[in-house]
Every structure is written in C-alpha cells, then in structure tokens.
Amino acid sequence: MKIWVDADACPAVIREILFRAAGRTGLELTLIANHALKVPPAANIRSIQVSGGFDVADHEIVRRCEAGDLVITSDIPLAAELLEKGAMALTPRGEPFTAENIGARLNMRDFMETMRASGVQSGGPAAMSQADRQAFANQLDRLISQALRSKG
C-alpha cells in the first residue's frame, strides 16, 4: 500500500500525522499539490508539484494510484474515481469514503453546489478540532494495520 495525499487542501496537522505514520511504518507517502511543499528528509516521503489548474492534482493522483493504495482527500468526486480503481479514500477528518456512502456524498455535494449557485450562503466546514485529528489518526492506524497484516 502506498499513501497519496491531495495536499492542496490537506491541513498541516494532518500532514504531520502522515509524516509520523510513514516514518514509523516505512510506507511510501507522496503529497501531490500545485504548489511546493516541504516534506521531511526521508527516502519514503516525497512531494510532487503539478501545474496549477482545475483538478490537475486530482488527475495526477488518479493516474498514479493503484488498487489497495490509500488516498487522503476531501474531494468527493476524486474519492469516487479512486474507489472505482479499488483504492481506499479517507478524509482529513478520518471519515472513510466507501462504496456504501459515496453515492449519498456525491448527491449531497451536488445539492449543496446547486444551493450555493442559487445564492444560498452555506459557510464552510467547521475548523479542524482535536477530536477530528484523533479520529483521523485512529482511522489511519486501522487502515495501515489492516494493509500490513494482509501483506505479511
């Protein structure tokens, strides 16, 4: 399993959790963004800068990702594509995207987009809390443990 990060919108605290997990497990961790990112000096951690533009980083993640890989993203359409490829997707708040919930999430996203287009102010997501960070770390550990058990 490789871990890919849709890093343009991934909070720094979540990247730090990922750096520690990659250091602890030796799993390959790649951050993909349209701007330069600083990563720790480790052989299994790298960043890839793609050109700016709509969904350029997303397309690069889909191109590189393989079945069994894990992608950290809040992008619901990206998560849907990844699930179709057999990859796993997890939000920075620790919420897994699954075959069972992706349809409802896509529908809600489209509904909210329609509401915003009609002028309804919906605000953004709540600030990242300590509970969100803990939920992410717990879910990440669970997924990594499962992958390592099935591998070995």
C-alpha positions as CSV (number, residue, x, y, z in Angstrom):
1,M,0.0,0.0,0.0
2,K,1.1,3.5,-0.9
3,I,-0.3,6.6,0.7
4,W,-1.2,9.6,-1.6
5,V,-2.3,13.0,-0.3
6,D,-4.4,15.5,-2.2
7,A,-2.2,18.1,-0.5
8,D,-3.6,21.4,-1.8
9,A,-6.3,21.4,0.9
10,C,-4.8,19.0,3.4
11,P,-4.3,20.7,6.8
12,A,-0.7,20.9,8.1
13,V,-1.6,19.0,11.3
14,I,-2.8,16.0,9.2
15,R,0.3,16.1,7.1
16,E,2.3,15.9,10.3
17,I,0.4,12.8,11.4
18,L,1.0,11.3,8.0
19,F,4.8,12.0,8.2
20,R,5.0,10.3,11.6
21,A,3.0,7.3,10.2
22,A,5.2,7.0,7.2
23,G,8.3,7.2,9.4
24,R,7.0,4.5,11.7
25,T,5.8,2.1,9.1
26,G,8.2,2.8,6.1
27,L,5.2,3.1,3.8
28,E,5.6,5.3,0.8
29,L,4.0,8.7,1.2
30,T,3.5,11.1,-1.6
31,L,2.0,14.5,-1.4
32,I,0.6,16.0,-4.7
33,A,-0.1,19.7,-4.9
34,N,0.0,22.6,-7.3
35,H,2.5,24.4,-5.1
36,A,5.8,23.4,-3.5
37,L,5.5,21.6,-0.2
38,K,8.2,21.0,2.4
39,V,8.5,17.3,3.5
40,P,10.8,15.7,6.0
41,P,14.1,14.3,4.5
42,A,13.1,10.6,4.3
43,A,13.5,8.1,1.5
44,N,9.9,7.1,1.6
45,I,8.4,10.6,1.8
46,R,8.2,12.9,-1.2
47,S,6.1,15.7,-2.8
48,I,5.2,16.2,-6.4
49,Q,4.3,19.6,-7.7
50,V,1.9,19.7,-10.6
51,S,1.0,22.7,-12.7
52,G,-1.9,24.9,-11.5
53,G,-5.3,24.4,-12.9
54,F,-8.6,22.8,-12.2
55,D,-8.3,19.2,-10.9
56,V,-4.7,18.8,-12.2
57,A,-3.5,17.3,-8.8
58,D,-6.6,15.1,-8.8
59,H,-5.9,13.7,-12.2
60,E,-2.3,13.0,-11.2
61,I,-3.4,11.1,-8.1
62,V,-5.8,9.0,-10.2
63,R,-3.1,8.3,-12.8
64,R,-0.6,7.1,-10.2
65,C,-2.8,5.4,-7.6
66,E,-3.3,1.7,-7.7
67,A,-5.8,-0.8,-6.2
68,G,-5.1,-1.1,-2.4
69,D,-3.5,2.3,-2.1
70,L,-4.8,4.9,0.3
71,V,-5.6,8.5,-0.7
72,I,-6.2,11.3,1.8
73,T,-8.7,13.8,0.3
74,S,-11.8,15.8,0.9
75,D,-12.7,15.8,-2.8
76,I,-15.8,13.6,-3.2
77,P,-15.6,13.2,-7.0
78,L,-11.9,12.2,-6.7
79,A,-12.8,9.7,-4.0
80,A,-15.5,8.2,-6.2
81,E,-12.9,7.7,-9.0
82,L,-10.4,6.2,-6.6
83,L,-13.0,3.7,-5.2
84,E,-13.7,2.6,-8.8
85,K,-10.0,1.8,-9.1
86,G,-10.0,-0.3,-5.9
87,A,-8.2,2.3,-3.8
88,M,-9.2,3.5,-0.4
89,A,-10.1,7.1,0.4
90,L,-10.1,8.9,3.7
91,T,-10.9,12.5,4.6
92,P,-8.6,14.6,6.8
93,R,-11.3,14.2,9.5
94,G,-11.0,10.5,9.5
95,E,-14.2,9.7,7.6
96,P,-13.7,6.9,5.1
97,F,-15.3,7.1,1.6
98,T,-16.8,3.7,0.8
99,A,-18.9,2.1,-1.9
100,E,-21.8,2.3,0.5
101,N,-21.6,6.0,1.2
102,I,-20.1,7.6,-1.9
103,G,-23.4,7.9,-3.8
104,A,-25.1,9.8,-0.9
105,R,-22.0,12.0,-0.5
106,L,-22.0,12.8,-4.3
107,N,-25.7,13.6,-4.1
108,M,-25.3,15.9,-1.1
109,R,-22.3,17.7,-2.7
110,D,-24.3,18.3,-5.9
111,F,-27.3,19.6,-3.9
112,M,-25.1,22.0,-1.9
113,E,-23.4,23.2,-5.1
114,T,-26.9,23.9,-6.5
115,M,-27.8,25.8,-3.4
116,R,-24.7,27.9,-3.5
117,A,-25.2,28.7,-7.2
118,S,-28.7,30.0,-6.3
119,G,-27.2,32.4,-3.8
120,V,-27.7,30.4,-0.5
121,Q,-24.8,31.0,1.9
122,S,-23.7,27.7,3.4
123,G,-20.5,28.6,5.1
124,G,-17.6,26.3,5.1
125,P,-16.6,23.3,7.1
126,A,-16.0,23.7,10.8
127,A,-12.5,24.3,12.0
128,M,-10.4,21.1,12.5
129,S,-10.8,20.0,16.1
130,Q,-8.6,17.8,18.3
131,A,-11.3,15.2,18.0
132,D,-11.1,15.4,14.2
133,R,-7.3,14.9,14.4
134,Q,-7.7,12.0,16.7
135,A,-10.4,10.4,14.5
136,F,-8.0,10.7,11.5
137,A,-5.1,9.3,13.3
138,N,-7.1,6.3,14.6
139,Q,-8.7,5.5,11.2
140,L,-5.2,5.9,9.5
141,D,-3.7,3.5,12.0
142,R,-6.6,1.0,11.5
143,L,-6.2,1.1,7.7
144,I,-2.4,0.8,7.8
145,S,-2.6,-2.1,10.3
146,Q,-5.1,-4.0,8.1
147,A,-2.9,-3.4,5.0
148,L,0.3,-4.6,6.7
149,R,-1.5,-7.7,8.1
150,S,-2.8,-8.7,4.7
151,K,0.6,-8.1,3.1
152,G,2.6,-10.1,5.6
